[in-house]
C-alpha cells in the first residue's frame, strides 16, 4: 500500500509543478511534451486529478492514525 500512496503522491507533485509553471511562466509542461491535439494530456490530467483525490483520503487516514 505504501508504494501505491507514494505513486499517487508523485503524480500529485507532478501536477502541482505543472500548475506552478502555468501560473508563474504561462508554460504548460504536459501540453508541450505531448501536444495539445493529442488525447494523452487529458488522460494525464485525469490521472493527476484522481491521484489528488486519493491523497485527500490518505491525508485524513494519516490524521486518524495519529489520534489513536
N, C-alpha and C positions, 0 to 999 in steps of 0.2 A: 504494500500500500504506500510505503514511503516513496518508492520510485514513481508511482503514479502522481503523487502530490508534488514531487519535485518537477516532473514533466509539465504538469499544468501550471505550476509557478513559472517555469521557464517561458512558456507560451505567453503568459500574462506579462512578464517582464519585456518580452519582445514587442508586444502590443503597446506597452507603456513607452518604450523607447521610440516606436514609430510615431505615436501621438506627440511625444516631445519634439521630434524632428518636424512634424507638421506645424506645431504651434510656434516653435522658435524660428524655423527656417523655411516654412512653407514647402517642405520636401517630404514626399511620401515614399519611403523606402520600399514598401511592399509593391506599390504600383510601378516604381522604377525598375525593380528586379523582375517582375512577372508581367508587366504591361497592363494597360488599362482595358484593353479589349478582351482579355482572357477571363475565364471564369475562376481561375486559380486565386486571384486576390480576394474574391468574395468568399471562397472556401476558407482561406487563411483567416479572414476577419471573423467568420462564423466560429472557427475553432478557437480563436483567441477569446471571443465572447463567451463561449461555453466554458472555457478554462477559467475565466474570471468568475463566472457563477459558481463553479466548483470550489474555487478558492474562498469565496464567501462562506460556504459551508465548512470548509477546513478551518477558517478563522474562528467561527463560533464553536466548533468542536474543540479547538485548542483552548479556548476560554473555559469551556465546561470542564475539561480535564484538570485545569489548574485550580478550579474552585473546589474540587472534591478532596 
